Amino acid sequence: MSTGLEDEQSQQLLSLINGLEELIAVTDQDGAEEVLDELYVLLTKIYDRFPELDTDEA
């Protein structure tokens, strides 16, 4: 995966992604919308902490 993460961090990320994929596989549209809402909040937190990552030139 990314070289910016330590091995343990990479494993944590993979575990979370696998869990999300399993959740998405068994959810309905309302559940998927809730997952998207939470992912949006998470992405917002990441960009708030590291604003230099936001390279979108809208």
C-alpha positions in Angstrom: 0.0 0.0 0.0 1.2 3.5 0.7 4.8 4.0 1.8 3.7 6.8 4.1 2.3 4.3 6.6 4.1 2.0 8.9 3.3 -1.7 8.6 0.9 -1.7 11.6 -0.9 1.4 10.2 -1.2 -0.3 6.8 -2.7 -3.4 8.4 -5.2 -1.2 10.3 -6.2 0.6 7.1 -6.7 -2.7 5.2 -8.8 -4.1 8.0 -11.0 -1.0 8.0 -11.4 -1.1 4.2 -12.2 -4.8 4.3 -14.8 -4.1 7.0 -16.4 -1.4 4.9 -16.4 -3.6 1.8 -18.2 -6.3 3.8 -20.7 -3.7 5.1 -21.4 -2.4 1.7 -22.0 -5.9 0.4 -24.8 -6.5 2.8 -26.4 -3.1 3.1 -29.3 -1.5 1.2 -29.4 2.0 -0.4 -30.2 3.8 2.9 -27.3 2.0 4.6 -25.0 2.9 1.7 -26.0 6.5 2.0 -25.1 6.5 5.7 -21.7 5.0 4.9 -21.1 7.7 2.3 -22.1 10.4 4.8 -19.6 9.0 7.3 -16.9 8.7 4.7 -17.5 12.3 3.8 -17.1 13.4 7.4 -13.8 11.3 7.6 -12.4 12.9 4.4 -13.3 16.4 5.7 -11.4 15.6 8.9 -8.4 14.5 6.9 -8.4 17.6 4.7 -8.9 19.8 7.8 -5.8 18.3 9.4 -3.7 18.3 6.2 -5.1 21.1 3.9 -2.1 20.8 1.6 -3.6 17.5 0.4 -6.6 19.3 -1.2 -5.2 19.9 -4.6 -8.6 20.4 -6.3 -8.5 23.7 -8.1 -12.2 24.4 -8.3 
